[in-house]
Every structure is written in structure tokens, then in C-alpha cells.
Amino acid sequence: MSPLSLNIVPLNLEQLTGRSQNHLRELFPGHWLHGDVVEPYLQLVDRASKEGISLRLASGFRAFERQLAIWNAKARGERPVVDGEGQSLVLGDMSKSEQVFAILRWSALPGASRHHWGSDMDIWDSGAVSDAYRLQLSPEEYAPSGPFYHCSRFLDEVIASGETGFFRPYSGKNTDGVAAEPWHLSFRPVASICEAELTPQVLRELIENTDICLQGAILENLDEIYSRFIVLKC
């Protein structure tokens, strides 16, 4: 069966927002994907291997609590926040709304991460570096001078073919939204259904009942957040 002809069952609200894992399958310890994404992903791995690429998951499913921990750590200054060029920002110099948008440049709003769905993953080529290599998931690693450029070019070709259902949701074309992430792949047959189900009202009710830093600024700007950082313009 073609991956583009799968009969996908919509997720419930718990699954959609990363608070349930019963829509997932474990590929190997600690790495999970949506049940309908596993086989297309393994086919992509096999296709990559024929091009000399050892395609690996850096991250698949990410739970709501994990995304919340990342968000709160950044808002508290416990983890760095950088701009689109990778330069460190000082959140204390910004308004609450500016802080929210600065964090969203590289980190999804908890409950709105595409990783919650199991349709999205961060990938790299383990064969292009030594075992001691410390993966950064930075644009430079996938640029012409980076170790994963060959992998990135391979993915360009696969995506252009339209045969696998995979695409890059964060291409950098939306300069007002999420920064370019060449390592981030999404399986469109599943992700498009999930995106349609994730409405502003779903997110508002979730954020209102979550102990999240910058809660007031998030709720105040939720419509703009949804338009710029959640709904894809591609």
C-alpha cells in the first residue's frame, strides 16, 4: 500500500496534545512514532542506506510534559534562547509577549508540538560522523560544509519526488514563524489530519489549565501564535 493511501484515524485530544502515547509504536528503546508512520519511516531508512546514509532518529514522539519542561526552562533562563541567527537573547530585556515569540522561534508551545502526534521526527546521519560526535541539530550541520549535507540533499530529492509522504514543515520560507529546521521531517498523511484537529480553542483550554510560564502572554497572543507558529503556510 502506498503511504499516501493510508486510512488514518484522527487522534483524540489527549493524543493530539501529547498527553497519551497509545497511538504510538516503539521503534527501539526510547524512540516512538505514530503507528502509521513506522513502516514509511523504515522504508525511508532503507532507501537512505542504499545511498550510503545511516538515517537515524534523534527525536520522535515528545510528550507534553517534556515540551512543558523545555518551555519553562527557557522562560526561566535555565536554557538558552537564541534568535534566527543562533545568537543568544536576554529575555529580561523583553516584554512578556516578546519573550513568548522569542521562545517560539525554536521551541513549540506545549500541546502544539508536532512531535506530540508521532508524525514528526528529527533525523541525522550517524554514518557521517564518529561515535564521539555530539549532535547539535543546528542548520550548520546540514549546510554544504556540514557532516549531514549529503543526507540533506538526499531528503531534498525524496521530498521532491512526492512518493514517500515526508516533507519538511519548517523550511524557513515562513520568515515570521519557526526557524528553518532541515533535520525535522513530517509524515503528511498523519500530520495534516492532526493539524486540522488542533484548533485555537483546544489550545486555549489546555494552556488555561497548565502551570506554564508566561501563561498570560500566551493566551493574550494565542491567535497570532496559532497563525505564525502552528498552521503551516505551505
C-alpha positions in Angstrom: 0.0 0.0 0.0 1.2 3.5 -0.8 1.9 5.6 2.3 -0.3 8.3 0.6 -3.3 6.0 0.6 -3.4 5.1 4.3 -6.7 5.3 6.1 -5.6 7.4 9.1 -7.8 7.5 12.2 -7.9 11.0 13.8 -6.3 11.4 17.3 -8.3 12.1 20.4 -7.5 15.3 22.4 -5.1 13.5 24.8 -3.1 12.0 21.9 -3.2 15.3 19.9 -1.7 17.3 22.7 1.0 14.8 23.8 -0.7 13.6 27.0 -1.3 10.0 25.7 1.0 7.5 23.9 -1.5 4.8 22.9 -1.3 5.9 19.3 2.4 5.1 19.1 4.7 2.2 18.4 8.2 1.9 19.8 10.9 1.6 17.1 13.6 1.0 19.7 14.0 1.9 23.4 13.0 5.5 24.0 12.0 6.3 20.4 8.3 6.2 19.4 6.4 7.1 16.3 2.7 7.1 15.3 1.7 3.5 14.3 1.0 4.5 10.7 4.4 6.3 10.4 6.7 3.4 11.4 6.7 1.5 8.1 7.1 4.6 5.9 9.9 5.7 8.1 11.6 2.3 7.9 11.2 2.3 4.2 12.9 5.7 4.1 15.8 4.4 6.3 16.2 1.5 3.8 16.2 3.9 0.8 18.8 6.1 2.5 21.0 3.1 3.2 21.3 2.5 -0.5 22.8 6.0 -0.8 25.3 5.3 1.9 23.3 7.2 4.6 22.7 5.8 8.1 19.4 7.6 8.8 18.7 7.7 12.5 16.1 9.3 14.8 17.3 12.0 17.2 13.8 12.5 18.4 10.4 11.1 17.5 7.4 11.5 19.9 7.8 14.1 22.6 5.4 14.1 25.5 3.5 17.2 26.7 5.3 17.2 30.0 8.7 17.1 28.2 7.8 20.0 26.0 6.4 21.9 29.0 9.7 21.4 30.8 11.7 22.7 27.9 9.4 25.8 27.6 9.5 26.6 31.3 13.3 26.2 31.5 13.7 28.7 28.6 11.3 31.1 30.1 13.1 31.0 33.5 16.5 31.5 31.8 17.7 28.0 32.6 18.1 27.1 29.0 19.4 29.4 26.2 17.0 31.2 23.9 18.5 32.3 20.6 17.4 34.3 17.6 17.1 33.1 14.0 20.8 33.5 13.5 21.6 31.5 16.6 22.7 34.4 18.7 21.8 34.3 22.4 18.9 36.6 23.6 18.4 38.1 27.0 14.7 37.6 27.9 14.8 40.1 30.7 15.3 42.9 28.2 12.0 42.0 26.5 8.3 42.3 27.2 6.4 39.2 28.2 4.9 38.9 24.7 8.3 39.3 23.1 9.7 36.6 25.3 6.9 34.2 24.1 7.7 34.9 20.4 11.4 34.5 21.0 11.0 31.1 22.6 8.6 30.0 19.8 11.2 30.7 17.2 12.9 27.3 18.1 10.6 25.6 20.6 6.9 24.7 20.1 4.2 25.7 22.5 3.4 22.7 24.8 0.4 21.0 23.4 1.1 22.3 19.9 4.3 20.4 19.2 4.1 18.3 16.0 6.2 15.7 17.9 3.2 15.0 20.1 1.5 13.4 17.1 4.2 10.9 16.4 4.1 12.0 12.8 7.2 14.2 13.1 10.8 13.4 13.8 14.3 14.9 13.9 16.8 12.9 11.8 20.6 12.7 11.2 23.2 10.5 9.5 25.1 8.6 12.1 27.4 7.2 9.5 28.7 10.7 8.6 30.4 11.3 12.0 32.3 9.4 14.6 30.8 7.7 17.6 32.1 10.5 19.8 30.3 13.2 17.8 28.0 15.4 19.8 24.8 16.0 17.8 23.7 19.7 17.8 20.8 19.7 15.4 22.0 23.0 14.0 21.5 24.4 10.5 25.3 24.4 10.0 25.4 20.6 10.3 23.1 20.3 7.3 24.7 23.1 5.2 27.2 22.3 2.4 30.2 22.3 4.8 28.4 20.3 7.4 28.5 16.5 8.0 24.9 15.9 7.2 24.8 17.8 3.9 24.7 14.5 1.8 21.7 13.4 4.0 20.0 16.7 3.5 20.4 16.5 -0.3 19.0 13.0 -0.3 16.0 14.2 1.6 15.5 17.1 -0.8 15.3 14.5 -3.6 12.9 12.2 -1.7 10.6 15.1 -0.8 10.6 16.4 -4.4 9.6 13.0 -5.7 6.4 13.2 -3.6 6.4 9.4 -3.3 7.0 8.9 0.4 4.6 11.4 2.1 7.5 13.0 4.0 8.2 16.8 3.9 10.0 19.4 5.9 7.4 21.6 7.8 10.0 24.2 8.8 11.7 25.1 5.6 12.5 28.6 6.6 10.2 30.1 4.0 7.9 31.4 6.7 10.4 34.0 8.0 7.9 35.2 10.6 7.4 31.8 12.2 9.5 28.8 13.2 13.2 29.0 12.1 14.4 26.6 9.4 14.9 23.1 10.7 16.4 20.9 7.9 16.5 17.9 10.4 12.8 18.0 11.0 10.7 15.6 8.9 6.9 15.2 9.0 4.7 12.5 7.5 2.0 14.5 5.8 -0.8 11.9 5.7 -0.9 11.8 9.5 0.3 15.3 10.3 -2.3 17.1 8.1 -5.1 15.4 9.9 -3.7 16.3 13.3 -3.1 19.9 12.3 -6.7 20.3 11.2 -7.8 19.0 14.6 -5.6 21.3 16.7 -7.8 24.4 16.9 -7.1 27.6 18.9 -9.9 26.6 21.3 -8.2 23.3 22.1 -5.0 25.1 22.9 -6.7 27.8 24.9 -8.4 25.4 27.2 -5.2 23.4 27.6 -3.0 26.4 28.4 -5.5 27.8 30.8 -5.3 24.6 32.9 -1.5 24.2 32.7 1.2 25.6 35.0 3.2 27.2 32.3 5.5 30.2 32.4 4.2 33.3 30.5 0.7 31.9 30.6 -1.0 35.4 30.4 1.1 36.5 27.4 0.5 33.2 25.6 -3.3 33.5 26.0 -3.2 37.1 25.0 -1.4 36.4 21.8 -2.8 32.9 21.0 -4.4 33.8 17.7 -1.1 35.2 16.4 0.8 32.3 17.8 -1.6 29.9 16.0 -1.3 31.7 12.7 2.5 32.2 12.8 3.8 29.1 14.5 1.2 26.3 14.3 -0.6 26.5 11.0 1.8 25.8 8.2 1.9 28.1 5.2 2.9 25.5 2.6 
